[in-house]
Amino acid sequence: MPDCYFIDSDRFNALFQQLKKDYKVFSPAQKEASGEKPQYYYEKILTSQPFVFNAYRTQEPLKAFFTYPYEEVSDYFSAQDNIKDIDEKTMIFGVKNCDIVGHKIQDFVFLEGVAVDSLYRLRRENTLLVSGDCTDYKEVCHCLSWNIMPYAKEGFDLNLAPIGGGYLIDVGSKKGEEAVQKYKGYFSDAKESQLNARQAKRDALVERLKKHLLPQDLVPLESVQKVVKDGYNADTWKQFMQTCVECGGCNLICDTCHCFLLAEKKEGNLNKKVRLWDSCLYANYARVAGGANPLKARAQRLRNRFMKKFDFFVDNLKMPACCGCGRCIEVCPGKIDIREVLKDLAVKTSAKNE
Amino acid sequence: MNNIYRPIEATLEDVITESPNIKTFVLSLKEPFEFRTGQFIELTLPGIGEAPFTPSSDPNIKDKIDVTIMSVGKVTSILHNSHKGISLGVRGPYGKGYPLDKFEGKDILIVGGGVGLAPLRSLLFSLFAQIDKYNKVVLRYGARTGGDIIYKDAIAQWGKKKKVDVVTTVDVGDPQWKGNVGLVTTILKDLPVDLKKAVAIVCGPPIMMKFVTLKLLDLGFKPPDIYLSMEKNMSCGLGKCGHCRLGSYYACKDGPVFTYEQVKDLHDIWD
C-alpha cells in the first residue's frame, strides 16, 4: 500500500497554481461534444487556468509526450550530437490507468531490449505522471475486459482520487515522494474514512462499467492470443478491412503502438535523422527494397495489427498491447471496432468457449 | 549522451563492379567499428535514406568494411552512381550473426543465390581464418546468368583451397557460359557431406531459400541445422521501430539469421 495523503479542494487549487511555476504542467481541458459526453484534450496549462479533473481518459495518447509524430533524433558527421531535448521538469495530469498500463509497452520498447533510447529516457526521467481515478467512462472504454481497473495501483508517480471536499493522493514512486515532500504543507495524512470513501467510489464505478461491458460479451484476456492465432486465416480481416481508408489513425492514437520510421533531413551542411510515427495499416509499411511486400494485401495489414498486439506482445511481455482505452474505435472513420473484430474471430474460430 | 540513431562517418574508399547491377563498396570508418560475421549494418546515404546490409568482408579486418549491394531501390541506385571519397553513415552492427561455435567440427554446406553470396563471403573468410576448427566447407552458388555471378576470381580461388568444395550454376545459360545450367537446387545432389554432422547455411532471395530449404529437408537435414537469412525491412536495427516482426521475433535483433526450426511454424515466412 503506497503512502496516501489528503488535500482539500482550496489547497489543491493553490498547489496547482504553485506547480505551474515550478514545472511545465500539462493538464486536460474540457470541451463539450454535441450529443456526447465531454472530451478532454491536453493543453499546456497557462497561469490563469483552473484545474480540470477529467472523468475519463483524454483524447490524446500518453505516448505523445515521450515520442513525437515527427522529430529530429540525431544529427551526424558533426563534431558532436546537437540534438538535445529541453531539460525541463514536467508534470502531466489527467493520466488514467489505461494510459499507465499501455505505457508499459512504450517503456519496454524504448528503455529495454538491446539499447536504450536516451531521448525517451531523458523525457521519462524529467516527467512526473499524475494519474487520476476514473469517475465515469466512455462508450468505447473496455479496460475491465483486459483485467485493467479504471484506477491505478502502480506505475504512476502520484495518483489523485476525488473524494468529498478534495483529493486523496497516492505516492507511487521516489519522484512522487520527493514532490510530496517538497509541498508537504499542503497535505494531511489520509484518514481511514477517506480511504473507505475512495474504495466505495471505485467499487461503484467498476460495477457501472461491468454493467456496460457484460452485454458486449467481449473476448477475455485469457483467450485473446488463441483467438487471433486460430483466426489467422479467418475472413474477418478481409471483412472488417472493407471500410478502412488506411489513415493510420488507429495506430497513431494508440497508447501502445510504437512503430516508427527513420528518415533523412538535410539542413545546409547539417545531416539529421528524423523519426516519424508509422502505421502498419499503410501500404508501404513492410515493403522491402525492390518492391516485395509481405503485407501487400489490406487484410494482411489489419491482421498484422492484431497479431502484434495480441500474439507478439503476449509472448514477449506477457501482456497484450491493448489497454482498452478505445481511442482506436473513436478515431476510425471506417468504424472498425477492435472489440468487434476480436468477437468475430472468436465466433469464427469458436476458440473462445473451449 | 549515447544516441542510438547517430551513424558514424565512413569514407567510400573504393567501388568495385561485381556484375551489371551489383557493386562492392569499400568503407573506411572514422571511429572504431567491429562486427561478427552475419551481423548487419544500417548504411546511410546522407540526405537520401538508410538501408540494412550485411558486410561482405572479413570481420578480422578492423579498419575497413566491404558492403556488396545490388541496385534495386532508391538508396541503392543512388549509391551505385556515387563516387569514391563521399561520406556515408554507418550504424550497428546489429543482430546476432552466425553462431560459428555451433559449426565447429561440422561439414558446413553453404548455399548462396545471387547477391546472397555477399554475407556468405564474410562467413567464408571467417571459416577460412580458422579452417582447422571445421571439417569441411561445401559451397553451392547459383546466379541468374554467368554475367550475374559475383566474386568470380575469389570463387575460383576458394575452390582450390584444402577442405573446400565449390560448385556453381546459372539459371539461364549462354554461349559464354561453360558451367552448370539449372536452379541452385539442381546442384544439391550427391553432396560431399556427412548428414550426421552437417549444417546448412542459406542466403538468397526468399523464393530460392524456400526451395533450397525444402530440398535440404528432403535430403535429410534437420530444421535446427538449417540457417536462413530472413529478409525484412529493418529500419532501426534495434528492435524498436517494429517493421521487421517475424512472428514473435524481430529479424533485426533476434536474427537476421534464424534456424529453420525457429521459423518453420510461422506464417508466410517466404513472402
Boltz contact constraints between the chains, C-beta under 6 A:
constraints:
  - contact:
      token1: [A, 73]
      token2: [B, 5]
      max_distance: 6.0
  - contact:
      token1: [A, 74]
      token2: [B, 3]
      max_distance: 6.0
  - contact:
      token1: [A, 74]
      token2: [B, 5]
      max_distance: 6.0
  - contact:
      token1: [A, 74]
      token2: [B, 6]
      max_distance: 6.0
  - contact:
      token1: [A, 76]
      token2: [B, 6]
      max_distance: 6.0
  - contact:
      token1: [A, 76]
      token2: [B, 7]
      max_distance: 6.0
  - contact:
      token1: [A, 76]
      token2: [B, 89]
      max_distance: 6.0
  - contact:
      token1: [A, 77]
      token2: [B, 9]
      max_distance: 6.0
  - contact:
      token1: [A, 81]
      token2: [B, 3]
      max_distance: 6.0
  - contact:
      token1: [A, 81]
      token2: [B, 6]
      max_distance: 6.0
  - contact:
      token1: [A, 109]
      token2: [B, 240]
      max_distance: 6.0
  - contact:
      token1: [A, 113]
      token2: [B, 239]
      max_distance: 6.0
  - contact:
      token1: [A, 114]
      token2: [B, 238]
      max_distance: 6.0
  - contact:
      token1: [A, 114]
      token2: [B, 239]
      max_distance: 6.0
  - contact:
      token1: [A, 114]
      token2: [B, 253]
      max_distance: 6.0
  - contact:
      token1: [A, 115]
      token2: [B, 4]
      max_distance: 6.0
  - contact:
      token1: [A, 115]
      token2: [B, 238]
      max_distance: 6.0
  - contact:
      token1: [A, 118]
      token2: [B, 1]
      max_distance: 6.0
  - contact:
      token1: [A, 118]
      token2: [B, 2]
      max_distance: 6.0
  - contact:
      token1: [A, 259]
      token2: [B, 241]
      max_distance: 6.0
  - contact:
      token1: [A, 259]
      token2: [B, 242]
      max_distance: 6.0
  - contact:
      token1: [A, 260]
      token2: [B, 241]
      max_distance: 6.0
  - contact:
      token1: [A, 261]
      token2: [B, 235]
      max_distance: 6.0
  - contact:
      token1: [A, 262]
      token2: [B, 235]
      max_distance: 6.0
  - contact:
      token1: [A, 264]
      token2: [B, 47]
      max_distance: 6.0
  - contact:
      token1: [A, 264]
      token2: [B, 49]
      max_distance: 6.0
  - contact:
      token1: [A, 266]
      token2: [B, 47]
      max_distance: 6.0
  - contact:
      token1: [A, 271]
      token2: [B, 46]
      max_distance: 6.0
  - contact:
      token1: [A, 273]
      token2: [B, 5]
      max_distance: 6.0
  - contact:
      token1: [A, 286]
      token2: [B, 233]
      max_distance: 6.0
  - contact:
      token1: [A, 288]
      token2: [B, 233]
      max_distance: 6.0
  - contact:
      token1: [A, 289]
      token2: [B, 72]
      max_distance: 6.0
  - contact:
      token1: [A, 289]
      token2: [B, 73]
      max_distance: 6.0
  - contact:
      token1: [A, 290]
      token2: [B, 72]
      max_distance: 6.0
  - contact:
      token1: [A, 294]
      token2: [B, 271]
      max_distance: 6.0
  - contact:
      token1: [A, 312]
      token2: [B, 248]
      max_distance: 6.0
  - contact:
      token1: [A, 315]
      token2: [B, 248]
      max_distance: 6.0
  - contact:
      token1: [A, 316]
      token2: [B, 248]
      max_distance: 6.0
